[in-house]
């Protein structure tokens, strides 16, 4: 936050909703994007409200639908972004093979530097004896 303030940067908080299909009576329907987007906007605003220096930094939030790495890269290109900050779950093994790594795909194709922040696992996600 202090770096953004020092350089007069504007932050864009991007939330990407990945399209999915769920079987329903033999038909495939997607999630209710508008409902999910409203929830995402509310969550972003709530998180930002807790940030003490939020008034000192220009910011905006975007909620978009699409493949996360593609939307992140497209948004970065369109906004001439100077830095992407992205979180990673740090998955390894089969989880990484099956779920892929959005952060890795963004790093490989980003038009600017990428700062990757490893998310801290929730207590419920931790396995006994592993940290």
Backbone atoms as SQL, in Angstrom:
CREATE TABLE atoms (id INTEGER PRIMARY KEY, chain TEXT, resi INTEGER, resn TEXT, atom TEXT, x REAL, y REAL, z REAL);
INSERT INTO atoms VALUES
  (1, 'A', 1, 'UNK', 'N', 0.818, -1.180, 0.000),
  (2, 'A', 1, 'UNK', 'CA', 0.000, 0.000, 0.000),
  (3, 'A', 1, 'UNK', 'C', 0.868, 1.251, 0.000),
  (4, 'A', 2, 'UNK', 'N', 1.938, 1.232, 0.780),
  (5, 'A', 2, 'UNK', 'CA', 2.804, 2.409, 0.841),
  (6, 'A', 2, 'UNK', 'C', 3.505, 2.635, -0.495),
  (7, 'A', 3, 'UNK', 'N', 3.817, 1.568, -1.221),
  (8, 'A', 3, 'UNK', 'CA', 4.453, 1.715, -2.535),
  (9, 'A', 3, 'UNK', 'C', 3.474, 2.377, -3.495),
  (10, 'A', 4, 'UNK', 'N', 2.229, 1.959, -3.484),
  (11, 'A', 4, 'UNK', 'CA', 1.213, 2.565, -4.352),
  (12, 'A', 4, 'UNK', 'C', 1.058, 4.041, -4.026),
  (13, 'A', 5, 'UNK', 'N', 1.031, 4.368, -2.757),
  (14, 'A', 5, 'UNK', 'CA', 0.888, 5.762, -2.334),
  (15, 'A', 5, 'UNK', 'C', 2.107, 6.572, -2.756),
  (16, 'A', 6, 'UNK', 'N', 3.306, 6.022, -2.573),
  (17, 'A', 6, 'UNK', 'CA', 4.547, 6.718, -2.902),
  (18, 'A', 6, 'UNK', 'C', 4.623, 7.078, -4.381),
  (19, 'A', 7, 'UNK', 'N', 4.155, 6.181, -5.238),
  (20, 'A', 7, 'UNK', 'CA', 4.256, 6.415, -6.672),
  (21, 'A', 7, 'UNK', 'C', 2.968, 6.959, -7.285),
  (22, 'A', 8, 'UNK', 'N', 1.985, 7.240, -6.459),
  (23, 'A', 8, 'UNK', 'CA', 0.729, 7.774, -6.970),
  (24, 'A', 8, 'UNK', 'C', 0.011, 6.777, -7.865),
  (25, 'A', 9, 'UNK', 'N', 0.143, 5.501, -7.540),
  (26, 'A', 9, 'UNK', 'CA', -0.432, 4.445, -8.364),
  (27, 'A', 9, 'UNK', 'C', -1.933, 4.317, -8.122),
  (28, 'A', 10, 'UNK', 'N', -2.597, 3.779, -9.104),
  (29, 'A', 10, 'UNK', 'CA', -4.009, 3.428, -8.973),
  (30, 'A', 10, 'UNK', 'C', -4.096, 1.906, -8.940),
  (31, 'A', 11, 'UNK', 'N', -4.792, 1.383, -7.954),
  (32, 'A', 11, 'UNK', 'CA', -4.943, -0.061, -7.822),
  (33, 'A', 11, 'UNK', 'C', -6.230, -0.511, -8.498),
  (34, 'A', 12, 'UNK', 'N', -6.152, -1.616, -9.195),
  (35, 'A', 12, 'UNK', 'CA', -7.339, -2.259, -9.740),
  (36, 'A', 12, 'UNK', 'C', -7.450, -3.610, -9.061),
  (37, 'A', 13, 'UNK', 'N', -8.520, -3.803, -8.316),
  (38, 'A', 13, 'UNK', 'CA', -8.763, -5.058, -7.625),
  (39, 'A', 13, 'UNK', 'C', -9.677, -5.882, -8.527),
  (40, 'A', 14, 'UNK', 'N', -9.125, -6.928, -9.120),
  (41, 'A', 14, 'UNK', 'CA', -9.841, -7.720, -10.116),
  (42, 'A', 14, 'UNK', 'C', -10.266, -9.063, -9.536),
  (43, 'A', 15, 'UNK', 'N', -11.534, -9.374, -9.710),
  (44, 'A', 15, 'UNK', 'CA', -12.067, -10.683, -9.320),
  (45, 'A', 15, 'UNK', 'C', -12.621, -11.323, -10.589),
  (46, 'A', 16, 'UNK', 'N', -12.129, -12.520, -10.919),
  (47, 'A', 16, 'UNK', 'CA', -12.583, -13.208, -12.123),
  (48, 'A', 16, 'UNK', 'C', -13.463, -14.382, -11.725),
  (49, 'A', 17, 'UNK', 'N', -14.640, -14.426, -12.309),
  (50, 'A', 17, 'UNK', 'CA', -15.573, -15.521, -12.079),
  (51, 'A', 17, 'UNK', 'C', -15.448, -16.464, -13.270),
  (52, 'A', 18, 'UNK', 'N', -15.003, -17.665, -12.975),
  (53, 'A', 18, 'UNK', 'CA', -14.797, -18.645, -14.033),
  (54, 'A', 18, 'UNK', 'C', -16.130, -19.268, -14.429),
  (55, 'A', 19, 'UNK', 'N', -16.435, -19.292, -15.730),
  (56, 'A', 19, 'UNK', 'CA', -17.702, -19.893, -16.155),
  (57, 'A', 19, 'UNK', 'C', -17.690, -21.395, -15.893),
  (58, 'A', 20, 'UNK', 'N', -18.825, -21.907, -15.506),
  (59, 'A', 20, 'UNK', 'CA', -18.945, -23.338, -15.243),
  (60, 'A', 20, 'UNK', 'C', -20.335, -23.780, -15.648),
  (61, 'A', 21, 'UNK', 'N', -20.481, -25.046, -15.886),
  (62, 'A', 21, 'UNK', 'CA', -21.790, -25.610, -16.214),
  (63, 'A', 21, 'UNK', 'C', -22.128, -26.665, -15.189),
  (64, 'A', 22, 'UNK', 'N', -23.363, -26.668, -14.792),
  (65, 'A', 22, 'UNK', 'CA', -23.835, -27.642, -13.824),
  (66, 'A', 22, 'UNK', 'C', -25.041, -28.363, -14.410),
  (67, 'A', 23, 'UNK', 'N', -25.066, -29.680, -14.328),
  (68, 'A', 23, 'UNK', 'CA', -26.229, -30.400, -14.864),
  (69, 'A', 23, 'UNK', 'C', -27.472, -30.114, -14.025),
  (70, 'A', 24, 'UNK', 'N', -28.552, -29.826, -14.712),
  (71, 'A', 24, 'UNK', 'CA', -29.814, -29.567, -14.039),
  (72, 'A', 24, 'UNK', 'C', -30.935, -30.127, -14.911),
  (73, 'A', 25, 'UNK', 'N', -31.479, -31.251, -14.508),
  (74, 'A', 25, 'UNK', 'CA', -32.547, -31.909, -15.271),
  (75, 'A', 25, 'UNK', 'C', -32.149, -32.165, -16.718),
  (76, 'A', 26, 'UNK', 'N', -30.919, -32.595, -16.918),
  (77, 'A', 26, 'UNK', 'CA', -30.473, -32.903, -18.265),
  (78, 'A', 26, 'UNK', 'C', -30.011, -31.693, -19.053),
  (79, 'A', 27, 'UNK', 'N', -30.230, -30.497, -18.543),
  (80, 'A', 27, 'UNK', 'CA', -29.791, -29.272, -19.212),
  (81, 'A', 27, 'UNK', 'C', -28.560, -28.733, -18.495),
  (82, 'A', 28, 'UNK', 'N', -27.752, -28.038, -19.209),
  (83, 'A', 28, 'UNK', 'CA', -26.585, -27.429, -18.586),
  (84, 'A', 28, 'UNK', 'C', -26.825, -25.935, -18.473),
  (85, 'A', 29, 'UNK', 'N', -26.697, -25.443, -17.272),
  (86, 'A', 29, 'UNK', 'CA', -26.882, -24.017, -17.035),
  (87, 'A', 29, 'UNK', 'C', -25.655, -23.486, -16.311),
  (88, 'A', 30, 'UNK', 'N', -25.335, -22.256, -16.557),
  (89, 'A', 30, 'UNK', 'CA', -24.197, -21.638, -15.898),
  (90, 'A', 30, 'UNK', 'C', -24.613, -21.001, -14.588),
  (91, 'A', 31, 'UNK', 'N', -23.645, -20.579, -13.814),
  (92, 'A', 31, 'UNK', 'CA', -23.955, -19.919, -12.545),
  (93, 'A', 31, 'UNK', 'C', -24.588, -18.553, -12.793),
  (94, 'A', 32, 'UNK', 'N', -25.255, -18.031, -11.802),
  (95, 'A', 32, 'UNK', 'CA', -25.885, -16.717, -11.890),
  (96, 'A', 32, 'UNK', 'C', -24.791, -15.656, -11.735),
  (97, 'A', 33, 'UNK', 'N', -24.243, -15.212, -12.870),
  (98, 'A', 33, 'UNK', 'CA', -23.123, -14.273, -12.854),
  (99, 'A', 33, 'UNK', 'C', -23.455, -13.013, -12.071),
  (100, 'A', 34, 'UNK', 'N', -24.644, -12.449, -12.278),
  (101, 'A', 34, 'UNK', 'CA', -24.993, -11.194, -11.596),
  (102, 'A', 34, 'UNK', 'C', -24.981, -11.350, -10.086),
  (103, 'A', 35, 'UNK', 'N', -25.525, -12.458, -9.595),
  (104, 'A', 35, 'UNK', 'CA', -25.551, -12.689, -8.138),
  (105, 'A', 35, 'UNK', 'C', -24.134, -12.865, -7.600),
  (106, 'A', 36, 'UNK', 'N', -23.328, -13.642, -8.311),
  (107, 'A', 36, 'UNK', 'CA', -21.947, -13.869, -7.890),
  (108, 'A', 36, 'UNK', 'C', -21.154, -12.568, -7.954),
  (109, 'A', 37, 'UNK', 'N', -21.383, -11.767, -8.992),
  (110, 'A', 37, 'UNK', 'CA', -20.668, -10.492, -9.143),
  (111, 'A', 37, 'UNK', 'C', -20.999, -9.537, -8.005),
  (112, 'A', 38, 'UNK', 'N', -22.265, -9.481, -7.613),
  (113, 'A', 38, 'UNK', 'CA', -22.662, -8.603, -6.499),
  (114, 'A', 38, 'UNK', 'C', -21.962, -9.050, -5.219),
  (115, 'A', 39, 'UNK', 'N', -21.927, -10.356, -4.987),
  (116, 'A', 39, 'UNK', 'CA', -21.244, -10.887, -3.803),
  (117, 'A', 39, 'UNK', 'C', -19.755, -10.562, -3.854),
  (118, 'A', 40, 'UNK', 'N', -19.137, -10.730, -5.020),
  (119, 'A', 40, 'UNK', 'CA', -17.711, -10.428, -5.171),
  (120, 'A', 40, 'UNK', 'C', -17.440, -8.956, -4.911),
  (121, 'A', 41, 'UNK', 'N', -18.267, -8.073, -5.472),
  (122, 'A', 41, 'UNK', 'CA', -18.103, -6.629, -5.236),
  (123, 'A', 41, 'UNK', 'C', -18.227, -6.313, -3.752),
  (124, 'A', 42, 'UNK', 'N', -19.188, -6.934, -3.090),
  (125, 'A', 42, 'UNK', 'CA', -19.372, -6.722, -1.647),
  (126, 'A', 42, 'UNK', 'C', -18.136, -7.189, -0.872),
  (127, 'A', 43, 'UNK', 'N', -17.597, -8.361, -1.235),
  (128, 'A', 43, 'UNK', 'CA', -16.411, -8.882, -0.556),
  (129, 'A', 43, 'UNK', 'C', -15.203, -7.979, -0.767),
  (130, 'A', 44, 'UNK', 'N', -15.023, -7.483, -1.986),
  (131, 'A', 44, 'UNK', 'CA', -13.912, -6.566, -2.270),
  (132, 'A', 44, 'UNK', 'C', -14.059, -5.303, -1.432),
  (133, 'A', 45, 'UNK', 'N', -15.267, -4.741, -1.424),
  (134, 'A', 45, 'UNK', 'CA', -15.507, -3.514, -0.651),
  (135, 'A', 45, 'UNK', 'C', -15.265, -3.746, 0.841),
  (136, 'A', 46, 'UNK', 'N', -15.690, -4.900, 1.352),
  (137, 'A', 46, 'UNK', 'CA', -15.484, -5.207, 2.772),
  (138, 'A', 46, 'UNK', 'C', -13.999, -5.321, 3.110),
  (139, 'A', 47, 'UNK', 'N', -13.253, -6.019, 2.262),
  (140, 'A', 47, 'UNK', 'CA', -11.811, -6.143, 2.483),
  (141, 'A', 47, 'UNK', 'C', -11.143, -4.779, 2.423),
  (142, 'A', 48, 'UNK', 'N', -11.518, -3.986, 1.450),
  (143, 'A', 48, 'UNK', 'CA', -10.911, -2.671, 1.268),
  (144, 'A', 48, 'UNK', 'C', -11.267, -1.747, 2.422),
  (145, 'A', 49, 'UNK', 'N', -12.468, -1.872, 2.937),
  (146, 'A', 49, 'UNK', 'CA', -12.911, -1.040, 4.056),
  (147, 'A', 49, 'UNK', 'C', -12.020, -1.251, 5.277),
  (148, 'A', 50, 'UNK', 'N', -11.496, -2.456, 5.447),
  (149, 'A', 50, 'UNK', 'CA', -10.615, -2.746, 6.585),
  (150, 'A', 50, 'UNK', 'C', -9.207, -2.190, 6.398),
  (151, 'A', 51, 'UNK', 'N', -8.860, -1.822, 5.174),
  (152, 'A', 51, 'UNK', 'CA', -7.522, -1.291, 4.894),
  (153, 'A', 51, 'UNK', 'C', -7.441, 0.140, 5.412),
  (154, 'A', 52, 'UNK', 'N', -6.531, 0.397, 6.335),
  (155, 'A', 52, 'UNK', 'CA', -6.467, 1.681, 7.019),
  (156, 'A', 52, 'UNK', 'C', -6.103, 2.860, 6.108),
  (157, 'A', 53, 'UNK', 'N', -5.261, 2.636, 5.117),
  (158, 'A', 53, 'UNK', 'CA', -4.824, 3.748, 4.276),
  (159, 'A', 53, 'UNK', 'C', -5.553, 3.793, 2.935),
  (160, 'A', 54, 'UNK', 'N', -6.752, 3.229, 2.885),
  (161, 'A', 54, 'UNK', 'CA', -7.480, 3.139, 1.620),
  (162, 'A', 54, 'UNK', 'C', -7.794, 4.504, 1.007),
  (163, 'A', 55, 'UNK', 'N', -8.025, 5.520, 1.835),
  (164, 'A', 55, 'UNK', 'CA', -8.351, 6.840, 1.297),
  (165, 'A', 55, 'UNK', 'C', -7.156, 7.494, 0.613),
  (166, 'A', 56, 'UNK', 'N', -5.958, 7.002, 0.889),
  (167, 'A', 56, 'UNK', 'CA', -4.756, 7.620, 0.358),
  (168, 'A', 56, 'UNK', 'C', -4.326, 7.048, -0.987),
  (169, 'A', 57, 'UNK', 'N', -5.050, 6.057, -1.488),
  (170, 'A', 57, 'UNK', 'CA', -4.682, 5.395, -2.732),
  (171, 'A', 57, 'UNK', 'C', -5.909, 5.333, -3.637),
  (172, 'A', 58, 'UNK', 'N', -5.725, 5.728, -4.895),
  (173, 'A', 58, 'UNK', 'CA', -6.816, 5.609, -5.867),
  (174, 'A', 58, 'UNK', 'C', -7.009, 4.137, -6.213),
  (175, 'A', 59, 'UNK', 'N', -8.248, 3.702, -6.262),
  (176, 'A', 59, 'UNK', 'CA', -8.505, 2.298, -6.550),
  (177, 'A', 59, 'UNK', 'C', -9.861, 2.132, -7.205),
  (178, 'A', 60, 'UNK', 'N', -10.025, 0.974, -7.812),
  (179, 'A', 60, 'UNK', 'CA', -11.318, 0.581, -8.335),
  (180, 'A', 60, 'UNK', 'C', -11.377, -0.939, -8.353),
  (181, 'A', 61, 'UNK', 'N', -12.574, -1.457, -8.387),
  (182, 'A', 61, 'UNK', 'CA', -12.714, -2.907, -8.451),
  (183, 'A', 61, 'UNK', 'C', -13.403, -3.288, -9.752),
  (184, 'A', 62, 'UNK', 'N', -13.014, -4.436, -10.259),
  (185, 'A', 62, 'UNK', 'CA', -13.616, -4.992, -11.463),
  (186, 'A', 62, 'UNK', 'C', -13.998, -6.435, -11.180),
  (187, 'A', 63, 'UNK', 'N', -15.159, -6.826, -11.629),
  (188, 'A', 63, 'UNK', 'CA', -15.572, -8.215, -11.577),
  (189, 'A', 63, 'UNK', 'C', -15.877, -8.614, -13.009),
  (190, 'A', 64, 'UNK', 'N', -15.147, -9.622, -13.496),
  (191, 'A', 64, 'UNK', 'CA', -15.314, -10.067, -14.875),
  (192, 'A', 64, 'UNK', 'C', -15.507, -11.572, -14.905),
  (193, 'A', 65, 'UNK', 'N', -16.108, -12.030, -15.985),
  (194, 'A', 65, 'UNK', 'CA', -16.317, -13.460, -16.173),
  (195, 'A', 65, 'UNK', 'C', -15.382, -13.957, -17.263),
  (196, 'A', 66, 'UNK', 'N', -14.791, -15.126, -17.040),
  (197, 'A', 66, 'UNK', 'CA', -13.933, -15.714, -18.049),
  (198, 'A', 66, 'UNK', 'C', -12.895, -16.638, -17.437),
  (199, 'A', 67, 'UNK', 'N', -11.965, -17.077, -18.270),
  (200, 'A', 67, 'UNK', 'CA', -10.858, -17.914, -17.815),
  (201, 'A', 67, 'UNK', 'C', -9.901, -16.988, -17.068),
  (202, 'A', 68, 'UNK', 'N', -9.615, -17.250, -15.785),
  (203, 'A', 68, 'UNK', 'CA', -8.875, -16.300, -14.959),
  (204, 'A', 68, 'UNK', 'C', -7.582, -15.762, -15.575),
  (205, 'A', 69, 'UNK', 'N', -6.680, -16.635, -16.041),
  (206, 'A', 69, 'UNK', 'CA', -5.417, -16.115, -16.572),
  (207, 'A', 69, 'UNK', 'C', -5.647, -15.252, -17.805),
  (208, 'A', 70, 'UNK', 'N', -6.585, -15.623, -18.647),
  (209, 'A', 70, 'UNK', 'CA', -6.852, -14.838, -19.848),
  (210, 'A', 70, 'UNK', 'C', -7.431, -13.467, -19.509),
  (211, 'A', 71, 'UNK', 'N', -8.349, -13.426, -18.547),
  (212, 'A', 71, 'UNK', 'CA', -8.958, -12.155, -18.139),
  (213, 'A', 71, 'UNK', 'C', -7.923, -11.257, -17.473),
  (214, 'A', 72, 'UNK', 'N', -7.085, -11.836, -16.632),
  (215, 'A', 72, 'UNK', 'CA', -6.038, -11.051, -15.964),
  (216, 'A', 72, 'UNK', 'C', -5.103, -10.445, -16.999),
  (217, 'A', 73, 'UNK', 'N', -4.659, -11.249, -17.944),
  (218, 'A', 73, 'UNK', 'CA', -3.728, -10.763, -18.975),
  (219, 'A', 73, 'UNK', 'C', -4.381, -9.725, -19.878),
  (220, 'A', 74, 'UNK', 'N', -5.615, -9.959, -20.268),
  (221, 'A', 74, 'UNK', 'CA', -6.325, -8.998, -21.115),
  (222, 'A', 74, 'UNK', 'C', -6.524, -7.668, -20.380),
  (223, 'A', 75, 'UNK', 'N', -6.908, -7.740, -19.114),
  (224, 'A', 75, 'UNK', 'CA', -7.100, -6.524, -18.323),
  (225, 'A', 75, 'UNK', 'C', -5.782, -5.781, -18.157),
  (226, 'A', 76, 'UNK', 'N', -4.708, -6.515, -17.887),
  (227, 'A', 76, 'UNK', 'CA', -3.386, -5.886, -17.748),
  (228, 'A', 76, 'UNK', 'C', -2.973, -5.197, -19.038),
  (229, 'A', 77, 'UNK', 'N', -3.210, -5.835, -20.171),
  (230, 'A', 77, 'UNK', 'CA', -2.872, -5.221, -21.460),
  (231, 'A', 77, 'UNK', 'C', -3.720, -3.987, -21.730),
  (232, 'A', 78, 'UNK', 'N', -5.024, -4.094, -21.501),
  (233, 'A', 78, 'UNK', 'CA', -5.933, -2.979, -21.773),
  (234, 'A', 78, 'UNK', 'C', -5.653, -1.771, -20.894),
  (235, 'A', 79, 'UNK', 'N', -5.223, -2.006, -19.670),
  (236, 'A', 79, 'UNK', 'CA', -5.001, -0.904, -18.734),
  (237, 'A', 79, 'UNK', 'C', -3.545, -0.462, -18.678),
  (238, 'A', 80, 'UNK', 'N', -2.718, -1.078, -19.512),
  (239, 'A', 80, 'UNK', 'CA', -1.279, -0.761, -19.502),
  (240, 'A', 80, 'UNK', 'C', -0.734, -0.860, -18.071),
  (241, 'A', 81, 'UNK', 'N', -0.991, -1.988, -17.455),
  (242, 'A', 81, 'UNK', 'CA', -0.624, -2.244, -16.070),
  (243, 'A', 81, 'UNK', 'C', 0.893, -2.297, -15.910),
  (244, 'A', 82, 'UNK', 'N', 1.387, -1.715, -14.821),
  (245, 'A', 82, 'UNK', 'CA', 2.816, -1.712, -14.521),
  (246, 'A', 82, 'UNK', 'C', 3.250, -2.910, -13.681),
  (247, 'A', 83, 'UNK', 'N', 2.330, -3.471, -12.904),
  (248, 'A', 83, 'UNK', 'CA', 2.653, -4.579, -12.016),
  (249, 'A', 83, 'UNK', 'C', 1.385, -5.367, -11.728),
  (250, 'A', 84, 'UNK', 'N', 1.488, -6.685, -11.818),
  (251, 'A', 84, 'UNK', 'CA', 0.396, -7.568, -11.433),
  (252, 'A', 84, 'UNK', 'C', 0.800, -8.224, -10.116),
  (253, 'A', 85, 'UNK', 'N', -0.110, -8.193, -9.155),
  (254, 'A', 85, 'UNK', 'CA', 0.101, -8.916, -7.898),
  (255, 'A', 85, 'UNK', 'C', -0.967, -10.001, -7.864),
  (256, 'A', 86, 'UNK', 'N', -0.524, -11.236, -7.738),
  (257, 'A', 86, 'UNK', 'CA', -1.450, -12.368, -7.796),
  (258, 'A', 86, 'UNK', 'C', -1.140, -13.336, -6.666),
  (259, 'A', 87, 'UNK', 'N', -2.181, -13.919, -6.121),
  (260, 'A', 87, 'UNK', 'CA', -2.007, -14.918, -5.060),
  (261, 'A', 87, 'UNK', 'C', -1.941, -16.306, -5.674),
  (262, 'A', 88, 'UNK', 'N', -1.240, -17.185, -4.988),
  (263, 'A', 88, 'UNK', 'CA', -1.189, -18.586, -5.398),
  (264, 'A', 88, 'UNK', 'C', -1.464, -19.457, -4.189),
  (265, 'A', 89, 'UNK', 'N', -2.063, -20.605, -4.451),
  (266, 'A', 89, 'UNK', 'CA', -2.323, -21.559, -3.378),
  (267, 'A', 89, 'UNK', 'C', -1.102, -22.410, -3.094),
  (268, 'A', 90, 'UNK', 'N', -0.139, -22.416, -4.016),
  (269, 'A', 90, 'UNK', 'CA', 1.070, -23.207, -3.816),
  (270, 'A', 90, 'UNK', 'C', 0.827, -24.697, -3.914),
  (271, 'A', 91, 'UNK', 'N', -0.110, -25.085, -4.763),
  (272, 'A', 91, 'UNK', 'CA', -0.406, -26.519, -4.914),
  (273, 'A', 91, 'UNK', 'C', 0.761, -27.242, -5.568),
  (274, 'A', 92, 'UNK', 'N', 0.907, -28.492, -5.205),
  (275, 'A', 92, 'UNK', 'CA', 1.951, -29.322, -5.804),
  (276, 'A', 92, 'UNK', 'C', 1.341, -30.659, -6.193),
  (277, 'A', 93, 'UNK', 'N', 2.119, -31.465, -6.875),
  (278, 'A', 93, 'UNK', 'CA', 1.706, -32.828, -7.196),
  (279, 'A', 93, 'UNK', 'C', 0.479, -32.884, -8.076),
  (280, 'A', 94, 'UNK', 'N', -0.401, -33.843, -7.772),
  (281, 'A', 94, 'UNK', 'CA', -1.585, -34.054, -8.599),
  (282, 'A', 94, 'UNK', 'C', -2.543, -32.867, -8.581),
  (283, 'A', 95, 'UNK', 'N', -2.643, -32.180, -7.450),
  (284, 'A', 95, 'UNK', 'CA', -3.526, -31.016, -7.385),
  (285, 'A', 95, 'UNK', 'C', -3.110, -29.980, -8.426),
  (286, 'A', 96, 'UNK', 'N', -1.814, -29.790, -8.584),
  (287, 'A', 96, 'UNK', 'CA', -1.331, -28.819, -9.565),
  (288, 'A', 96, 'UNK', 'C', -1.567, -29.311, -10.983),
  (289, 'A', 97, 'UNK', 'N', -1.368, -30.611, -11.203),
  (290, 'A', 97, 'UNK', 'CA', -1.584, -31.180, -12.537),
  (291, 'A', 97, 'UNK', 'C', -3.035, -31.006, -12.959),
  (292, 'A', 98, 'UNK', 'N', -3.970, -31.317, -12.054),
  (293, 'A', 98, 'UNK', 'CA', -5.385, -31.267, -12.413),
  (294, 'A', 98, 'UNK', 'C', -5.971, -29.857, -12.359),
  (295, 'A', 99, 'UNK', 'N', -5.519, -29.044, -11.439),
  (296, 'A', 99, 'UNK', 'CA', -6.075, -27.710, -11.295),
  (297, 'A', 99, 'UNK', 'C', -5.269, -26.656, -12.039),
  (298, 'A', 100, 'UNK', 'N', -4.029, -26.980, -12.408),
  (299, 'A', 100, 'UNK', 'CA', -3.213, -26.011, -13.126),
  (300, 'A', 100, 'UNK', 'C', -2.757, -24.898, -12.207),
  (301, 'A', 101, 'UNK', 'N', -2.089, -23.943, -12.783),
  (302, 'A', 101, 'UNK', 'CA', -1.622, -22.812, -12.006),
  (303, 'A', 101, 'UNK', 'C', -1.895, -21.524, -12.777),
  (304, 'A', 102, 'UNK', 'N', -2.914, -20.807, -12.341),
  (305, 'A', 102, 'UNK', 'CA', -3.233, -19.528, -12.968),
  (306, 'A', 102, 'UNK', 'C', -2.045, -18.589, -12.847),
  (307, 'A', 103, 'UNK', 'N', -1.436, -18.559, -11.671),
  (308, 'A', 103, 'UNK', 'CA', -0.291, -17.668, -11.457),
  (309, 'A', 103, 'UNK', 'C', 0.827, -17.982, -12.443),
  (310, 'A', 104, 'UNK', 'N', 1.104, -19.256, -12.646),
  (311, 'A', 104, 'UNK', 'CA', 2.174, -19.630, -13.567),
  (312, 'A', 104, 'UNK', 'C', 1.868, -19.182, -14.990),
  (313, 'A', 105, 'UNK', 'N', 0.630, -19.363, -15.427),
  (314, 'A', 105, 'UNK', 'CA', 0.259, -18.933, -16.784),
  (315, 'A', 105, 'UNK', 'C', 0.344, -17.415, -16.920),
  (316, 'A', 106, 'UNK', 'N', -0.031, -16.695, -15.873),
  (317, 'A', 106, 'UNK', 'CA', 0.062, -15.231, -15.914),
  (318, 'A', 106, 'UNK', 'C', 1.529, -14.806, -15.989),
  (319, 'A', 107, 'UNK', 'N', 2.375, -15.413, -15.174),
  (320, 'A', 107, 'UNK', 'CA', 3.806, -15.072, -15.173),
  (321, 'A', 107, 'UNK', 'C', 4.404, -15.253, -16.556),
  (322, 'A', 108, 'UNK', 'N', 4.082, -16.350, -17.206),
  (323, 'A', 108, 'UNK', 'CA', 4.672, -16.666, -18.511),
  (324, 'A', 108, 'UNK', 'C', 4.282, -15.684, -19.609),
  (325, 'A', 109, 'UNK', 'N', 3.089, -15.072, -19.497),
  (326, 'A', 109, 'UNK', 'CA', 2.591, -14.253, -20.597),
  (327, 'A', 109, 'UNK', 'C', 2.368, -12.781, -20.251),
  (328, 'A', 110, 'UNK', 'N', 2.643, -12.398, -19.023),
  (329, 'A', 110, 'UNK', 'CA', 2.335, -11.036, -18.575),
  (330, 'A', 110, 'UNK', 'C', 3.129, -9.977, -19.328),
  (331, 'A', 111, 'UNK', 'N', 2.489, -8.841, -19.588),
  (332, 'A', 111, 'UNK', 'CA', 3.160, -7.737, -20.266),
  (333, 'A', 111, 'UNK', 'C', 3.974, -6.869, -19.310),
  (334, 'A', 112, 'UNK', 'N', 4.040, -7.272, -18.033),
  (335, 'A', 112, 'UNK', 'CA', 4.709, -6.481, -17.011),
  (336, 'A', 112, 'UNK', 'C', 5.210, -7.433, -15.920),
  (337, 'A', 113, 'UNK', 'N', 5.967, -6.927, -14.956),
  (338, 'A', 113, 'UNK', 'CA', 6.393, -7.792, -13.843),
  (339, 'A', 113, 'UNK', 'C', 5.193, -8.325, -13.059),
  (340, 'A', 114, 'UNK', 'N', 5.387, -9.510, -12.455),
  (341, 'A', 114, 'UNK', 'CA', 4.339, -10.148, -11.659),
  (342, 'A', 114, 'UNK', 'C', 4.914, -10.462, -10.280),
  (343, 'A', 115, 'UNK', 'N', 4.215, -10.047, -9.260),
  (344, 'A', 115, 'UNK', 'CA', 4.563, -10.376, -7.884),
  (345, 'A', 115, 'UNK', 'C', 3.593, -11.446, -7.417),
  (346, 'A', 116, 'UNK', 'N', 4.124, -12.607, -7.048),
  (347, 'A', 116, 'UNK', 'CA', 3.289, -13.723, -6.605),
  (348, 'A', 116, 'UNK', 'C', 3.354, -13.810, -5.089),
  (349, 'A', 117, 'UNK', 'N', 2.183, -13.824, -4.463),
  (350, 'A', 117, 'UNK', 'CA', 2.072, -13.903, -3.016),
  (351, 'A', 117, 'UNK', 'C', 1.420, -15.236, -2.684),
  (352, 'A', 118, 'UNK', 'N', 2.087, -16.025, -1.864),
  (353, 'A', 118, 'UNK', 'CA', 1.521, -17.325, -1.496),
  (354, 'A', 118, 'UNK', 'C', 0.483, -17.131, -0.410),
  (355, 'A', 119, 'UNK', 'N', -0.703, -17.648, -0.650),
  (356, 'A', 119, 'UNK', 'CA', -1.790, -17.547, 0.325),
  (357, 'A', 119, 'UNK', 'C', -1.489, -18.434, 1.513),
  (358, 'A', 120, 'UNK', 'N', -1.837, -17.974, 2.687),
  (359, 'A', 120, 'UNK', 'CA', -1.707, -18.787, 3.891),
  (360, 'A', 120, 'UNK', 'C', -2.894, -19.733, 3.938),
  (361, 'A', 121, 'UNK', 'N', -2.644, -21.013, 4.144),
  (362, 'A', 121, 'UNK', 'CA', -3.771, -21.953, 4.202),
  (363, 'A', 121, 'UNK', 'C', -4.632, -21.684, 5.423),
  (364, 'A', 122, 'UNK', 'N', -5.934, -21.873, 5.253),
  (365, 'A', 122, 'UNK', 'CA', -6.850, -21.759, 6.389),
  (366, 'A', 122, 'UNK', 'C', -6.596, -22.931, 7.316),
  (367, 'A', 123, 'UNK', 'N', -6.958, -22.764, 8.560),
  (368, 'A', 123, 'UNK', 'CA', -6.760, -23.851, 9.525),
  (369, 'A', 123, 'UNK', 'C', -7.457, -25.127, 9.071),
  (370, 'A', 124, 'UNK', 'N', -8.631, -24.993, 8.477),
  (371, 'A', 124, 'UNK', 'CA', -9.354, -26.190, 8.057),
  (372, 'A', 124, 'UNK', 'C', -8.662, -26.888, 6.884),
  (373, 'A', 125, 'UNK', 'N', -7.837, -26.152, 6.125),
  (374, 'A', 125, 'UNK', 'CA', -7.116, -26.734, 5.002),
  (375, 'A', 125, 'UNK', 'C', -5.829, -27.414, 5.430),
  (376, 'A', 126, 'UNK', 'N', -5.341, -27.108, 6.637),
  (377, 'A', 126, 'UNK', 'CA', -4.089, -27.675, 7.104),
  (378, 'A', 126, 'UNK', 'C', -4.287, -29.127, 7.526),
  (379, 'A', 127, 'UNK', 'N', -3.313, -29.936, 7.196),
  (380, 'A', 127, 'UNK', 'CA', -3.348, -31.315, 7.618),
  (381, 'A', 127, 'UNK', 'C', -2.460, -31.455, 8.845),
  (382, 'A', 128, 'UNK', 'N', -2.825, -32.330, 9.772),
  (383, 'A', 128, 'UNK', 'CA', -1.973, -32.506, 10.962),
  (384, 'A', 128, 'UNK', 'C', -0.540, -32.856, 10.575),
  (385, 'A', 129, 'UNK', 'N', 0.383, -32.167, 11.185),
  (386, 'A', 129, 'UNK', 'CA', 1.800, -32.455, 10.944),
  (387, 'A', 129, 'UNK', 'C', 2.367, -31.790, 9.708),
  (388, 'A', 130, 'UNK', 'N', 1.543, -31.026, 8.965),
  (389, 'A', 130, 'UNK', 'CA', 2.037, -30.347, 7.756),
  (390, 'A', 130, 'UNK', 'C', 1.767, -28.865, 7.869),
  (391, 'A', 131, 'UNK', 'N', 2.735, -28.062, 7.485),
  (392, 'A', 131, 'UNK', 'CA', 2.580, -26.608, 7.476),
  (393, 'A', 131, 'UNK', 'C', 3.017, -26.051, 6.159);
